[in-house]
């Protein structure tokens, strides 16, 4: 249920919060441009008691939320959410270009990657310190040392960075170094991990599972939001289909569909969808045209020696070309890289 306030006075909002808690529900306050609402989340049984709050003079209406995703949906918040990641804004017309290698391999590699991203016009660095791999024999990342290297490179080139946490136990240490915590596709329904990042004081990048529906995707975001973290960015990274020419199939229509249902920013990862570098630029263009709020691009200074995903990584010159190609499209879509 959502309680629509007819006032923004804090004492009156606090009174409604107190009553919601008395009824046994968890309150979430959303301050919108035109209205303030208090979402009451909890056991579906007995929610009719909340309708009694309509008797308060500063409550305009109590509305049942019809969608299963309560906090992620536009029923609760009509306005687009804008996420601030250490000065980089995502959503509401602000576009993020996140780029960097699949995994941290050395300090020299990450420092060079950060320089390329900054000079190309990107505004966030990405790279994996902890790498969940299909094979236990594949390179698993530099772990804690990788986080230190990412922090050093990000600070040197004034770029916030995003990296993945793969277990709940990793979340505190990743949050200590990173500006944004990534939840990978394989962990989209790892509910213990989702709850852990929901308790962290850092923005979260949630990737869609390769065989997950849009509804399941938004319900995973709901786990994070329900723990009190409102700063979630959704990432479409391709789904598994019968096609074999590409690693996955980019579900580009998911972007406008998700944005119809949810106020959260949506970005696209063409690199993991394609699994090959030579179609990344047109796929990134499609992402902008679909209304996405950002892209995540794998770029490696020297892809032929990459320890992971070299085949889908752009070279530095190609990253420059991609950003230049996107500029007129971003202008048409009224998006800015900020």
BELCOR-V292326 format. One record per residue. N is the residue number from 1. PHI is phi as a letter, one per 30 degrees, with the letter a starting at -180 (NA if undefined). OMEGA is omega in whole degrees, 0 to 359 (NA if undefined). Layout:
N_PHI_OMEGA + N_PHI_OMEGA
This chain:
1_NA_173 + 2_b_179 + 3_c_181 + 4_d_182 + 5_d_173 + 6_c_181 + 7_b_174 + 8_c_179 + 9_d_187 + 10_d_181 + 11_d_179 + 12_d_174 + 13_d_180 + 14_d_179 + 15_d_178 + 16_d_177 + 17_e_180 + 18_d_180 + 19_d_178 + 20_d_179 + 21_d_178 + 22_d_179 + 23_d_177 + 24_j_181 + 25_c_180 + 26_c_182 + 27_d_174 + 28_b_182 + 29_c_177 + 30_c_179 + 31_c_179 + 32_c_180 + 33_d_186 + 34_c_183 + 35_a_174 + 36_c_178 + 37_b_174 + 38_c_178 + 39_d_178 + 40_c_185 + 41_c_179 + 42_l_181 + 43_e_182 + 44_d_181 + 45_d_175 + 46_i_181 + 47_d_179 + 48_d_178 + 49_d_182 + 50_d_181 + 51_d_179 + 52_d_180 + 53_d_177 + 54_d_178 + 55_d_178 + 56_d_184 + 57_d_182 + 58_c_172 + 59_c_182 + 60_d_186 + 61_a_171 + 62_c_188 + 63_b_174 + 64_d_176 + 65_d_185 + 66_d_181 + 67_d_178 + 68_d_176 + 69_c_189 + 70_d_187 + 71_d_181 + 72_d_188 + 73_d_179 + 74_d_174 + 75_d_180 + 76_d_185 + 77_b_182 + 78_d_184 + 79_d_175 + 80_d_175 + 81_d_175 + 82_c_180 + 83_c_176 + 84_c_179 + 85_c_179 + 86_h_177 + 87_j_176 + 88_c_181 + 89_c_182 + 90_b_180 + 91_j_178 + 92_i_181 + 93_j_179 + 94_c_189 + 95_c_179 + 96_c_171 + 97_c_180 + 98_c_183 + 99_a_180 + 100_l_184 + 101_d_176 + 102_e_184 + 103_b_175 + 104_d_182 + 105_c_179 + 106_a_177 + 107_d_180 + 108_d_181 + 109_d_183 + 110_d_177 + 111_d_178 + 112_d_179 + 113_d_180 + 114_d_179 + 115_d_180 + 116_d_181 + 117_d_180 + 118_d_183 + 119_d_180 + 120_d_181 + 121_j_175 + 122_d_181 + 123_b_174 + 124_b_177 + 125_c_174 + 126_b_178 + 127_l_184 + 128_c_172 + 129_d_174 + 130_c_186 + 131_c_172 + 132_d_184 + 133_c_179 + 134_d_179 + 135_c_177 + 136_d_182 + 137_c_179 + 138_d_179 + 139_e_186 + 140_c_179 + 141_j_181 + 142_d_175 + 143_h_187 + 144_e_179 + 145_d_177 + 146_d_176 + 147_d_180 + 148_d_180 + 149_d_178 + 150_d_179 + 151_d_181 + 152_d_181 + 153_d_180 + 154_d_179 + 155_d_182 + 156_d_184 + 157_c_175 + 158_h_179 + 159_b_168 + 160_d_180 + 161_b_178 + 162_c_178 + 163_b_189 + 164_c_166 + 165_c_186 + 166_c_178 + 167_b_177 + 168_e_182 + 169_d_181 + 170_d_189 + 171_e_181 + 172_d_182 + 173_d_176 + 174_d_179 + 175_d_180 + 176_d_185 + 177_c_191 + 178_d_174 + 179_d_178 + 180_b_181 + 181_c_179 + 182_c_169 + 183_c_185 + 184_d_183 + 185_e_181 + 186_d_183 + 187_c_185 + 188_e_179 + 189_c_172 + 190_d_192 + 191_d_175 + 192_d_178 + 193_d_178 + 194_d_178 + 195_d_181 + 196_d_179 + 197_d_175 + 198_d_178 + 199_c_182 + 200_d_180 + 201_c_179 + 202_b_174 + 203_e_183 + 204_b_173 + 205_c_183 + 206_c_179 + 207_d_178 + 208_d_176 + 209_d_187 + 210_d_177 + 211_b_185 + 212_c_175 + 213_d_177 + 214_d_179 + 215_d_178 + 216_d_178 + 217_e_181 + 218_d_177 + 219_d_175 + 220_d_175 + 221_d_180 + 222_d_178 + 223_e_181 + 224_d_181 + 225_d_184 + 226_d_177 + 227_d_174 + 228_j_179 + 229_c_183 + 230_d_190 + 231_c_182 + 232_c_174 + 233_c_180 + 234_c_182 + 235_b_171 + 236_d_185 + 237_b_178 + 238_j_179 + 239_b_182 + 240_d_178 + 241_b_179 + 242_d_183 + 243_d_181 + 244_c_180 + 245_d_180 + 246_b_182 + 247_d_174 + 248_b_177 + 249_c_180 + 250_d_179 + 251_d_186 + 252_d_179 + 253_d_178 + 254_d_183 + 255_d_179 + 256_d_179 + 257_d_179 + 258_d_182 + 259_d_173 + 260_d_184 + 261_d_191 + 262_b_177 + 263_d_184 + 264_d_176 + 265_d_180 + 266_b_174 + 267_c_183 + 268_b_176 + 269_c_180 + 270_d_184 + 271_d_180 + 272_d_176 + 273_d_185 + 274_d_186 + 275_i_180 + 276_a_188 + 277_d_193 + 278_d_177 + 279_b_183 + 280_d_184 + 281_d_178 + 282_d_178 + 283_d_176 + 284_d_176 + 285_d_178 + 286_d_179 + 287_d_178 + 288_d_182 + 289_d_181 + 290_d_180 + 291_j_181 + 292_d_180 + 293_c_179 + 294_l_176 + 295_b_174 + 296_b_187 + 297_b_174 + 298_d_179 + 299_b_180 + 300_b_180 + 301_e_182 + 302_b_190 + 303_e_184 + 304_d_178 + 305_c_181 + 306_d_179 + 307_d_176 + 308_a_172 + 309_h_177 + 310_d_183 + 311_d_180 + 312_c_183 + 313_c_175 + 314_d_169 + 315_d_181 + 316_e_181 + 317_d_179 + 318_d_176 + 319_d_175 + 320_e_181 + 321_d_180 + 322_e_183 + 323_d_179 + 324_d_179 + 325_d_183 + 326_d_188 + 327_e_179 + 328_d_178 + 329_d_178 + 330_d_179 + 331_d_179 + 332_d_182 + 333_d_179 + 334_h_177 + 335_c_176 + 336_b_175 + 337_d_186 + 338_b_NA
